[in-house]
Amino acid sequence: MQQTISVPAEVGDQLRLLATLTGTDEEEHLRRAVRVYLETSGRESEVAAFTGRARERLRAVLDRLGDL
């Protein structure tokens, strides 16, 4: 799938400089950044959902522990 994204001029300038310094094209840097963002965000969402379910499931026990 191919998509077009728009970035502010300052980001574009930084991206061009990064590409020049590393020898890796701008598109590859964007692909890597998006991949890392999705992996990180997805993992954080999974953990948040899991802990939310656990809190609901164990609410009575946690409340009793809080009363000690």
mmCIF file as gemmi writes it, N, C-alpha and C atoms, coordinates in Angstrom:
data_model
loop_
_atom_site.group_PDB
_atom_site.id
_atom_site.type_symbol
_atom_site.label_atom_id
_atom_site.label_alt_id
_atom_site.label_comp_id
_atom_site.label_asym_id
_atom_site.label_entity_id
_atom_site.label_seq_id
_atom_site.pdbx_PDB_ins_code
_atom_site.Cartn_x
_atom_site.Cartn_y
_atom_site.Cartn_z
_atom_site.occupancy
_atom_site.B_iso_or_equiv
_atom_site.pdbx_formal_charge
_atom_site.auth_seq_id
_atom_site.auth_asym_id
_atom_site.pdbx_PDB_model_num
ATOM 1 N N . MET Axp A 1 ? 0.844 -1.164 0 1 0 ? 1 A 1
ATOM 2 C CA . MET Axp A 1 ? 0 0 0 1 0 ? 1 A 1
ATOM 3 C C . MET Axp A 1 ? 0.893 1.232 0 1 0 ? 1 A 1
ATOM 4 N N . GLN Axp A 2 ? 0.558 2.16 -0.82 1 0 ? 2 A 1
ATOM 5 C CA . GLN Axp A 2 ? 1.33 3.393 -0.894 1 0 ? 2 A 1
ATOM 6 C C . GLN Axp A 2 ? 0.446 4.545 -0.455 1 0 ? 2 A 1
ATOM 7 N N . GLN Axp A 3 ? 0.992 5.404 0.407 1 0 ? 3 A 1
ATOM 8 C CA . GLN Axp A 3 ? 0.247 6.545 0.921 1 0 ? 3 A 1
ATOM 9 C C . GLN Axp A 3 ? 1.11 7.791 0.796 1 0 ? 3 A 1
ATOM 10 N N . THR Axp A 4 ? 0.463 8.91 0.719 1 0 ? 4 A 1
ATOM 11 C CA . THR Axp A 4 ? 1.163 10.186 0.711 1 0 ? 4 A 1
ATOM 12 C C . THR Axp A 4 ? 0.891 10.869 2.038 1 0 ? 4 A 1
ATOM 13 N N . ILE Axp A 5 ? 1.947 11.381 2.663 1 0 ? 5 A 1
ATOM 14 C CA . ILE Axp A 5 ? 1.752 12.125 3.901 1 0 ? 5 A 1
ATOM 15 C C . ILE Axp A 5 ? 2.349 13.511 3.751 1 0 ? 5 A 1
ATOM 16 N N . SER Axp A 6 ? 1.804 14.433 4.483 1 0 ? 6 A 1
ATOM 17 C CA . SER Axp A 6 ? 2.316 15.806 4.491 1 0 ? 6 A 1
ATOM 18 C C . SER Axp A 6 ? 2.951 16.067 5.837 1 0 ? 6 A 1
ATOM 19 N N . VAL Axp A 7 ? 4.108 16.68 5.818 1 0 ? 7 A 1
ATOM 20 C CA . VAL Axp A 7 ? 4.78 17.06 7.055 1 0 ? 7 A 1
ATOM 21 C C . VAL Axp A 7 ? 5.094 18.546 6.98 1 0 ? 7 A 1
ATOM 22 N N . PRO Axp A 8 ? 5.204 19.199 8.125 1 0 ? 8 A 1
ATOM 23 C CA . PRO Axp A 8 ? 5.586 20.607 8.12 1 0 ? 8 A 1
ATOM 24 C C . PRO Axp A 8 ? 6.954 20.798 7.464 1 0 ? 8 A 1
ATOM 25 N N . ALA Axp A 9 ? 7.19 21.972 6.928 1 0 ? 9 A 1
ATOM 26 C CA . ALA Axp A 9 ? 8.443 22.254 6.225 1 0 ? 9 A 1
ATOM 27 C C . ALA Axp A 9 ? 9.654 21.958 7.095 1 0 ? 9 A 1
ATOM 28 N N . GLU Axp A 10 ? 9.583 22.304 8.371 1 0 ? 10 A 1
ATOM 29 C CA . GLU Axp A 10 ? 10.708 22.069 9.276 1 0 ? 10 A 1
ATOM 30 C C . GLU Axp A 10 ? 11.015 20.577 9.392 1 0 ? 10 A 1
ATOM 31 N N . VAL Axp A 11 ? 9.979 19.761 9.477 1 0 ? 11 A 1
ATOM 32 C CA . VAL Axp A 11 ? 10.173 18.311 9.553 1 0 ? 11 A 1
ATOM 33 C C . VAL Axp A 11 ? 10.761 17.792 8.245 1 0 ? 11 A 1
ATOM 34 N N . GLY Axp A 12 ? 10.268 18.31 7.142 1 0 ? 12 A 1
ATOM 35 C CA . GLY Axp A 12 ? 10.809 17.917 5.844 1 0 ? 12 A 1
ATOM 36 C C . GLY Axp A 12 ? 12.284 18.257 5.723 1 0 ? 12 A 1
ATOM 37 N N . ASP Axp A 13 ? 12.655 19.43 6.208 1 0 ? 13 A 1
ATOM 38 C CA . ASP Axp A 13 ? 14.069 19.832 6.177 1 0 ? 13 A 1
ATOM 39 C C . ASP Axp A 13 ? 14.913 18.887 7.027 1 0 ? 13 A 1
ATOM 40 N N . GLN Axp A 14 ? 14.425 18.565 8.216 1 0 ? 14 A 1
ATOM 41 C CA . GLN Axp A 14 ? 15.161 17.662 9.095 1 0 ? 14 A 1
ATOM 42 C C . GLN Axp A 14 ? 15.259 16.268 8.489 1 0 ? 14 A 1
ATOM 43 N N . LEU Axp A 15 ? 14.204 15.842 7.854 1 0 ? 15 A 1
ATOM 44 C CA . LEU Axp A 15 ? 14.191 14.53 7.215 1 0 ? 15 A 1
ATOM 45 C C . LEU Axp A 15 ? 15.192 14.473 6.06 1 0 ? 15 A 1
ATOM 46 N N . ARG Axp A 16 ? 15.247 15.529 5.257 1 0 ? 16 A 1
ATOM 47 C CA . ARG Axp A 16 ? 16.219 15.589 4.161 1 0 ? 16 A 1
ATOM 48 C C . ARG Axp A 16 ? 17.646 15.564 4.696 1 0 ? 16 A 1
ATOM 49 N N . LEU Axp A 17 ? 17.894 16.318 5.773 1 0 ? 17 A 1
ATOM 50 C CA . LEU Axp A 17 ? 19.227 16.342 6.375 1 0 ? 17 A 1
ATOM 51 C C . LEU Axp A 17 ? 19.593 14.954 6.905 1 0 ? 17 A 1
ATOM 52 N N . LEU Axp A 18 ? 18.662 14.308 7.588 1 0 ? 18 A 1
ATOM 53 C CA . LEU Axp A 18 ? 18.898 12.958 8.101 1 0 ? 18 A 1
ATOM 54 C C . LEU Axp A 18 ? 19.217 11.995 6.967 1 0 ? 18 A 1
ATOM 55 N N . ALA Axp A 19 ? 18.454 12.089 5.891 1 0 ? 19 A 1
ATOM 56 C CA . ALA Axp A 19 ? 18.68 11.209 4.74 1 0 ? 19 A 1
ATOM 57 C C . ALA Axp A 19 ? 20.065 11.456 4.137 1 0 ? 19 A 1
ATOM 58 N N . THR Axp A 20 ? 20.447 12.706 4.049 1 0 ? 20 A 1
ATOM 59 C CA . THR Axp A 20 ? 21.762 13.044 3.496 1 0 ? 20 A 1
ATOM 60 C C . THR Axp A 20 ? 22.878 12.51 4.382 1 0 ? 20 A 1
ATOM 61 N N . LEU Axp A 21 ? 22.727 12.685 5.679 1 0 ? 21 A 1
ATOM 62 C CA . LEU Axp A 21 ? 23.778 12.269 6.612 1 0 ? 21 A 1
ATOM 63 C C . LEU Axp A 21 ? 23.907 10.75 6.717 1 0 ? 21 A 1
ATOM 64 N N . THR Axp A 22 ? 22.788 10.046 6.617 1 0 ? 22 A 1
ATOM 65 C CA . THR Axp A 22 ? 22.82 8.596 6.809 1 0 ? 22 A 1
ATOM 66 C C . THR Axp A 22 ? 22.933 7.806 5.52 1 0 ? 22 A 1
ATOM 67 N N . GLY Axp A 23 ? 22.603 8.433 4.406 1 0 ? 23 A 1
ATOM 68 C CA . GLY Axp A 23 ? 22.611 7.714 3.134 1 0 ? 23 A 1
ATOM 69 C C . GLY Axp A 23 ? 21.382 6.842 2.942 1 0 ? 23 A 1
ATOM 70 N N . THR Axp A 24 ? 20.397 7.01 3.817 1 0 ? 24 A 1
ATOM 71 C CA . THR Axp A 24 ? 19.141 6.271 3.73 1 0 ? 24 A 1
ATOM 72 C C . THR Axp A 24 ? 18.065 7.25 3.283 1 0 ? 24 A 1
ATOM 73 N N . ASP Axp A 25 ? 17.273 6.867 2.281 1 0 ? 25 A 1
ATOM 74 C CA . ASP Axp A 25 ? 16.322 7.831 1.737 1 0 ? 25 A 1
ATOM 75 C C . ASP Axp A 25 ? 15.224 8.206 2.731 1 0 ? 25 A 1
ATOM 76 N N . GLU Axp A 26 ? 14.594 9.344 2.462 1 0 ? 26 A 1
ATOM 77 C CA . GLU Axp A 26 ? 13.564 9.894 3.346 1 0 ? 26 A 1
ATOM 78 C C . GLU Axp A 26 ? 12.415 8.915 3.562 1 0 ? 26 A 1
ATOM 79 N N . GLU Axp A 27 ? 12.002 8.249 2.503 1 0 ? 27 A 1
ATOM 80 C CA . GLU Axp A 27 ? 10.882 7.308 2.612 1 0 ? 27 A 1
ATOM 81 C C . GLU Axp A 27 ? 11.187 6.177 3.586 1 0 ? 27 A 1
ATOM 82 N N . GLU Axp A 28 ? 12.419 5.687 3.558 1 0 ? 28 A 1
ATOM 83 C CA . GLU Axp A 28 ? 12.794 4.609 4.473 1 0 ? 28 A 1
ATOM 84 C C . GLU Axp A 28 ? 12.769 5.094 5.915 1 0 ? 28 A 1
ATOM 85 N N . HIS Axp A 29 ? 13.247 6.297 6.148 1 0 ? 29 A 1
ATOM 86 C CA . HIS Axp A 29 ? 13.183 6.848 7.502 1 0 ? 29 A 1
ATOM 87 C C . HIS Axp A 29 ? 11.734 6.977 7.966 1 0 ? 29 A 1
ATOM 88 N N . LEU Axp A 30 ? 10.856 7.407 7.088 1 0 ? 30 A 1
ATOM 89 C CA . LEU Axp A 30 ? 9.437 7.519 7.439 1 0 ? 30 A 1
ATOM 90 C C . LEU Axp A 30 ? 8.827 6.15 7.711 1 0 ? 30 A 1
ATOM 91 N N . ARG Axp A 31 ? 9.15 5.159 6.878 1 0 ? 31 A 1
ATOM 92 C CA . ARG Axp A 31 ? 8.637 3.801 7.096 1 0 ? 31 A 1
ATOM 93 C C . ARG Axp A 31 ? 9.082 3.273 8.459 1 0 ? 31 A 1
ATOM 94 N N . ARG Axp A 32 ? 10.353 3.468 8.772 1 0 ? 32 A 1
ATOM 95 C CA . ARG Axp A 32 ? 10.864 3.003 10.065 1 0 ? 32 A 1
ATOM 96 C C . ARG Axp A 32 ? 10.164 3.709 11.225 1 0 ? 32 A 1
ATOM 97 N N . ALA Axp A 33 ? 9.989 5.012 11.099 1 0 ? 33 A 1
ATOM 98 C CA . ALA Axp A 33 ? 9.351 5.779 12.169 1 0 ? 33 A 1
ATOM 99 C C . ALA Axp A 33 ? 7.91 5.327 12.381 1 0 ? 33 A 1
ATOM 100 N N . VAL Axp A 34 ? 7.191 5.106 11.299 1 0 ? 34 A 1
ATOM 101 C CA . VAL Axp A 34 ? 5.8 4.659 11.409 1 0 ? 34 A 1
ATOM 102 C C . VAL Axp A 34 ? 5.751 3.268 12.006 1 0 ? 34 A 1
ATOM 103 N N . ARG Axp A 35 ? 6.633 2.38 11.58 1 0 ? 35 A 1
ATOM 104 C CA . ARG Axp A 35 ? 6.671 1.013 12.108 1 0 ? 35 A 1
ATOM 105 C C . ARG Axp A 35 ? 6.926 1.031 13.612 1 0 ? 35 A 1
ATOM 106 N N . VAL Axp A 36 ? 7.913 1.796 14.06 1 0 ? 36 A 1
ATOM 107 C CA . VAL Axp A 36 ? 8.225 1.874 15.491 1 0 ? 36 A 1
ATOM 108 C C . VAL Axp A 36 ? 7.046 2.463 16.253 1 0 ? 36 A 1
ATOM 109 N N . TYR Axp A 37 ? 6.439 3.503 15.703 1 0 ? 37 A 1
ATOM 110 C CA . TYR Axp A 37 ? 5.284 4.132 16.362 1 0 ? 37 A 1
ATOM 111 C C . TYR Axp A 37 ? 4.147 3.124 16.529 1 0 ? 37 A 1
ATOM 112 N N . LEU Axp A 38 ? 3.843 2.393 15.468 1 0 ? 38 A 1
ATOM 113 C CA . LEU Axp A 38 ? 2.749 1.426 15.542 1 0 ? 38 A 1
ATOM 114 C C . LEU Axp A 38 ? 3.061 0.284 16.507 1 0 ? 38 A 1
ATOM 115 N N . GLU Axp A 39 ? 4.296 -0.192 16.488 1 0 ? 39 A 1
ATOM 116 C CA . GLU Axp A 39 ? 4.681 -1.262 17.408 1 0 ? 39 A 1
ATOM 117 C C . GLU Axp A 39 ? 4.592 -0.785 18.85 1 0 ? 39 A 1
ATOM 118 N N . THR Axp A 40 ? 5.069 0.401 19.118 1 0 ? 40 A 1
ATOM 119 C CA . THR Axp A 40 ? 5.059 0.947 20.472 1 0 ? 40 A 1
ATOM 120 C C . THR Axp A 40 ? 3.638 1.261 20.912 1 0 ? 40 A 1
ATOM 121 N N . SER Axp A 41 ? 2.883 1.93 20.079 1 0 ? 41 A 1
ATOM 122 C CA . SER Axp A 41 ? 1.515 2.296 20.432 1 0 ? 41 A 1
ATOM 123 C C . SER Axp A 41 ? 0.65 1.057 20.601 1 0 ? 41 A 1
ATOM 124 N N . GLY Axp A 42 ? 0.826 0.103 19.724 1 0 ? 42 A 1
ATOM 125 C CA . GLY Axp A 42 ? 0.05 -1.128 19.814 1 0 ? 42 A 1
ATOM 126 C C . GLY Axp A 42 ? 0.332 -1.865 21.103 1 0 ? 42 A 1
ATOM 127 N N . ARG Axp A 43 ? 1.581 -1.933 21.49 1 0 ? 43 A 1
ATOM 128 C CA . ARG Axp A 43 ? 1.96 -2.636 22.724 1 0 ? 43 A 1
ATOM 129 C C . ARG Axp A 43 ? 1.4 -1.898 23.939 1 0 ? 43 A 1
ATOM 130 N N . GLU Axp A 44 ? 1.517 -0.579 23.943 1 0 ? 44 A 1
ATOM 131 C CA . GLU Axp A 44 ? 0.986 0.203 25.061 1 0 ? 44 A 1
ATOM 132 C C . GLU Axp A 44 ? -0.519 0.011 25.18 1 0 ? 44 A 1
ATOM 133 N N . SER Axp A 45 ? -1.205 -0.032 24.057 1 0 ? 45 A 1
ATOM 134 C CA . SER Axp A 45 ? -2.651 -0.234 24.063 1 0 ? 45 A 1
ATOM 135 C C . SER Axp A 45 ? -3.01 -1.608 24.598 1 0 ? 45 A 1
ATOM 136 N N . GLU Axp A 46 ? -2.25 -2.627 24.201 1 0 ? 46 A 1
ATOM 137 C CA . GLU Axp A 46 ? -2.493 -3.983 24.693 1 0 ? 46 A 1
ATOM 138 C C . GLU Axp A 46 ? -2.317 -4.047 26.21 1 0 ? 46 A 1
ATOM 139 N N . VAL Axp A 47 ? -1.253 -3.442 26.71 1 0 ? 47 A 1
ATOM 140 C CA . VAL Axp A 47 ? -0.981 -3.462 28.149 1 0 ? 47 A 1
ATOM 141 C C . VAL Axp A 47 ? -2.07 -2.702 28.895 1 0 ? 47 A 1
ATOM 142 N N . ALA Axp A 48 ? -2.462 -1.541 28.389 1 0 ? 48 A 1
ATOM 143 C CA . ALA Axp A 48 ? -3.519 -0.754 29.04 1 0 ? 48 A 1
ATOM 144 C C . ALA Axp A 48 ? -4.831 -1.534 29.073 1 0 ? 48 A 1
ATOM 145 N N . ALA Axp A 49 ? -5.163 -2.196 27.988 1 0 ? 49 A 1
ATOM 146 C CA . ALA Axp A 49 ? -6.399 -2.976 27.938 1 0 ? 49 A 1
ATOM 147 C C . ALA Axp A 49 ? -6.334 -4.147 28.911 1 0 ? 49 A 1
ATOM 148 N N . PHE Axp A 50 ? -5.2 -4.828 28.951 1 0 ? 50 A 1
ATOM 149 C CA . PHE Axp A 50 ? -5.04 -5.962 29.859 1 0 ? 50 A 1
ATOM 150 C C . PHE Axp A 50 ? -5.17 -5.518 31.315 1 0 ? 50 A 1
ATOM 151 N N . THR Axp A 51 ? -4.47 -4.444 31.688 1 0 ? 51 A 1
ATOM 152 C CA . THR Axp A 51 ? -4.533 -3.997 33.077 1 0 ? 51 A 1
ATOM 153 C C . THR Axp A 51 ? -5.925 -3.49 33.434 1 0 ? 51 A 1
ATOM 154 N N . GLY Axp A 52 ? -6.602 -2.873 32.48 1 0 ? 52 A 1
ATOM 155 C CA . GLY Axp A 52 ? -7.977 -2.429 32.729 1 0 ? 52 A 1
ATOM 156 C C . GLY Axp A 52 ? -8.903 -3.6 33.001 1 0 ? 52 A 1
ATOM 157 N N . ARG Axp A 53 ? -8.773 -4.656 32.204 1 0 ? 53 A 1
ATOM 158 C CA . ARG Axp A 53 ? -9.593 -5.858 32.417 1 0 ? 53 A 1
ATOM 159 C C . ARG Axp A 53 ? -9.265 -6.512 33.752 1 0 ? 53 A 1
ATOM 160 N N . ALA Axp A 54 ? -7.979 -6.561 34.077 1 0 ? 54 A 1
ATOM 161 C CA . ALA Axp A 54 ? -7.566 -7.177 35.349 1 0 ? 54 A 1
ATOM 162 C C . ALA Axp A 54 ? -8.105 -6.379 36.531 1 0 ? 54 A 1
ATOM 163 N N . ARG Axp A 55 ? -8.055 -5.053 36.447 1 0 ? 55 A 1
ATOM 164 C CA . ARG Axp A 55 ? -8.581 -4.222 37.536 1 0 ? 55 A 1
ATOM 165 C C . ARG Axp A 55 ? -10.065 -4.462 37.737 1 0 ? 55 A 1
ATOM 166 N N . GLU Axp A 56 ? -10.808 -4.552 36.646 1 0 ? 56 A 1
ATOM 167 C CA . GLU Axp A 56 ? -12.252 -4.793 36.764 1 0 ? 56 A 1
ATOM 168 C C . GLU Axp A 56 ? -12.525 -6.171 37.356 1 0 ? 56 A 1
ATOM 169 N N . ARG Axp A 57 ? -11.789 -7.159 36.886 1 0 ? 57 A 1
ATOM 170 C CA . ARG Axp A 57 ? -11.989 -8.528 37.345 1 0 ? 57 A 1
ATOM 171 C C . ARG Axp A 57 ? -11.621 -8.675 38.823 1 0 ? 57 A 1
ATOM 172 N N . LEU Axp A 58 ? -10.624 -7.942 39.283 1 0 ? 58 A 1
ATOM 173 C CA . LEU Axp A 58 ? -10.126 -8.08 40.646 1 0 ? 58 A 1
ATOM 174 C C . LEU Axp A 58 ? -10.542 -6.919 41.553 1 0 ? 58 A 1
ATOM 175 N N . ARG Axp A 59 ? -11.489 -6.118 41.102 1 0 ? 59 A 1
ATOM 176 C CA . ARG Axp A 59 ? -11.883 -4.918 41.842 1 0 ? 59 A 1
ATOM 177 C C . ARG Axp A 59 ? -12.238 -5.218 43.303 1 0 ? 59 A 1
ATOM 178 N N . ALA Axp A 60 ? -13.039 -6.246 43.563 1 0 ? 60 A 1
ATOM 179 C CA . ALA Axp A 60 ? -13.462 -6.567 44.931 1 0 ? 60 A 1
ATOM 180 C C . ALA Axp A 60 ? -12.247 -6.882 45.807 1 0 ? 60 A 1
ATOM 181 N N . VAL Axp A 61 ? -11.329 -7.667 45.28 1 0 ? 61 A 1
ATOM 182 C CA . VAL Axp A 61 ? -10.127 -8.028 46.039 1 0 ? 61 A 1
ATOM 183 C C . VAL Axp A 61 ? -9.278 -6.786 46.294 1 0 ? 61 A 1
ATOM 184 N N . LEU Axp A 62 ? -9.107 -5.973 45.274 1 0 ? 62 A 1
ATOM 185 C CA . LEU Axp A 62 ? -8.303 -4.754 45.434 1 0 ? 62 A 1
ATOM 186 C C . LEU Axp A 62 ? -8.95 -3.812 46.44 1 0 ? 62 A 1
ATOM 187 N N . ASP Axp A 63 ? -10.266 -3.704 46.43 1 0 ? 63 A 1
ATOM 188 C CA . ASP Axp A 63 ? -10.955 -2.851 47.404 1 0 ? 63 A 1
ATOM 189 C C . ASP Axp A 63 ? -10.743 -3.361 48.825 1 0 ? 63 A 1
ATOM 190 N N . ARG Axp A 64 ? -10.838 -4.667 49.005 1 0 ? 64 A 1
ATOM 191 C CA . ARG Axp A 64 ? -10.611 -5.253 50.345 1 0 ? 64 A 1
ATOM 192 C C . ARG Axp A 64 ? -9.185 -5.019 50.811 1 0 ? 64 A 1
ATOM 193 N N . LEU Axp A 65 ? -8.223 -5.153 49.895 1 0 ? 65 A 1
ATOM 194 C CA . LEU Axp A 65 ? -6.829 -4.894 50.264 1 0 ? 65 A 1
ATOM 195 C C . LEU Axp A 65 ? -6.628 -3.426 50.644 1 0 ? 65 A 1
ATOM 196 N N . GLY Axp A 66 ? -7.338 -2.548 49.955 1 0 ? 66 A 1
ATOM 197 C CA . GLY Axp A 66 ? -7.236 -1.13 50.259 1 0 ? 66 A 1
ATOM 198 C C . GLY Axp A 66 ? -7.791 -0.787 51.622 1 0 ? 66 A 1
ATOM 199 N N . ASP Axp A 67 ? -8.703 -1.606 52.133 1 0 ? 67 A 1
ATOM 200 C CA . ASP Axp A 67 ? -9.315 -1.356 53.445 1 0 ? 67 A 1
ATOM 201 C C . ASP Axp A 67 ? -8.444 -1.842 54.594 1 0 ? 67 A 1
ATOM 202 N N . LEU Axp A 68 ? -7.396 -2.615 54.3 1 0 ? 68 A 1
ATOM 203 C CA . LEU Axp A 68 ? -6.548 -3.152 55.373 1 0 ? 68 A 1
ATOM 204 C C . LEU Axp A 68 ? -5.707 -2.086 56.013 1 0 ? 68 A 1
